[in-house]
């Protein structure tokens, strides 16, 4: 039995891993073999807490645990009182675009904002209400007004002035409209006007597509778009820190989808945006901001389509020449995710068996010897050395547990023998053959 696992966490772990994705919660219960990476990340978090900013690139083979590492970092950062969020690059979510794909990425990030009390995301409204309550308390204290009186309509100008003052102190770009929208949110909050609150939240999440619609609903002149969304992320970072949070952690997975952009000009513009973020963070232009990018070795090192195709990034992201497989440097911007060894996978499968039994209130007849037999069968299959990933091992193991749970009379050895190793890696090498559009 794994200590302290909650039923909700156990269900998330099992269902997500069977589906081939990383669970949003409970990941700390099944973590193995990443202590050095985690310790380095905790040290980096301390720097960000102290006002620095950071960018890390987590590079590994398909299925090696990059996404797992990002979710683990979310869990660690939440405990350190960070606001965290994550999004995947997709064909419709990019860092740079002129057709709404960049603001679409921003919207995904806003939807997934999490805090320790809401680790699954959707915490933006909670944060806004918490901040407004802080402003209300501060205004009451400064003006010697009782908290029971400060919420009355006649005191609204005092709250309004403090909202604008605070917003002006923390924003550099778009502060006026940001402040106006927050006031609309406050107005909806105190008047219990759900429609007004929803419209304000819609603006803050970048969901308005026309200025006309935003002006009609909220009376503001601008909207969050492909051009200014990054400035809004920086504004939110300052806002969160002003509320007492340690910083803002942003995880961006599936960099391969930037690598796949067919036109070299658009791909380069996206890499240019990564460079701008990198420079902002390491040159001290922003504070308390932590970006993580996750991708494969090919998406980093391919000099035709990868990050290394952009010379300014290549010079910044080349590996420390003194690093080896045995001597690691976790302080550099690029951290390579090495595969779990067989002992670590064995420990992981034991943990998963315990979580599985807890989730289903079962006791599947799988011993340590059976787990070893399963691994031997799996790793001795044709193609295992070249293609097998932890993701596939985990999924097959959990699928077998599910079959045995529902069919306890089945022979385990028969199930083990029916396993096959399939190459699940995306075909990215062939992209080099695609003609540039």
Secondary structure, DSSP 8 states (H G I E B T S, - for coil): --TT--HHHHHHHHHHHHTTS--SS-GGGG--S-HHHHHHHHHHHHHHHTT--EEEEEE--TTSSHHHHHHHHHHHHHHTT-EEEEEE-BTTB-SS-SSSHHHHHHHHHHHT-BBTTBTTS--HHHHHHHHHHHHHHHHHHHTT--HHHHTSGGGHHHHHHHHHHHHHHH-SSSHHHHHHHHHHHHHHHHHT-HHHHHHHHHHHTT----HHHHHHHH--S----TTTHHHHHHHHHHHHHHTT---EEEEEE-THHHHT-SSHHHHHHHHHHHHHHHHHHHTTSS-SEEEEEEE-HHHHH-TTTSGGGSHHHHHHH---TT--SSS--TTSSEEE-----HHHHHHHHHHHHHHHHHHHT------HHHHHHHHHHHHTSTTHHHH--HHHHHHHHHHHHHHHHH-TTS-HHHHHHT----------GGGGGS---
